[in-house]
Structure formats: C-alpha cells, structure tokens
Amino acid sequence: MTRCMRLTLSLVVLSLSAGCSTSEWVHPNRPKDQFTQDYNKCQADTLRDPKLQQGIQLLIIQATERCVQKQGWRLVEKE
C-alpha cells in the first residue's frame, strides 16, 4: 500500500470515527481549525517511523493521537 493510500485511508477512518463520536479535540491556546494541520503533521511524522511502516492502521492512529496529545490537544466529550 502506498503512503498516499495509507494517508487517505487514515483520513477516512478519522472522519468516520469523528462523525460517530460525541467527542472533539480541543486545545487551550489554539483554534479548532488548527487541529487538522497538527494532526496531519503528526501523522506524517508517524508514517516515517520504520516500526509503523507496515501499515497497521490502528497503531498508526494511536501513535498519531499520542503525538497530538503531546502538543496539548485533548479529546473531550461534547456537551
């Protein structure tokens, strides 16, 4: 699977999971529209990791979310 295909698949999975969720990512100092840019950068960094280049989507998503959390983003329940 090419990197582009993996990225596309990851975005689809993220979109579907976000559509079914009652949670959202929030940051104390950044606007909501910054999340996509931060997530994409984290995902690109994650895909460079040789351990994750096998394409196991769950591991890629988990590593990407850990990266986003390190940047200060938190997943919180919508009210």
Steps between C-alpha positions, in 0.01 A plus 500: 500500500646836403547780748235708327249216524578453870458871566168504316377193685603651832312820425191300407521302824549821697202664328275203561599468863455873554156490337381229737659653805374738763853617572719769354864602516562827684812700577525772766682745270430399141185534286311184402598534133868463599435139608493365145839652421651370823346156447630478143851598611493240776375237260774580247760474778346170614512354150875566489550261794639175358314298765166634376563481125336159483167680470317378812243779513410468868863541605544796267187671636605436861851638439357803320257570785783474755694757297201735489453463876865591556425826317230582755187373324248312716205286395197613701131411497277752322238659719 
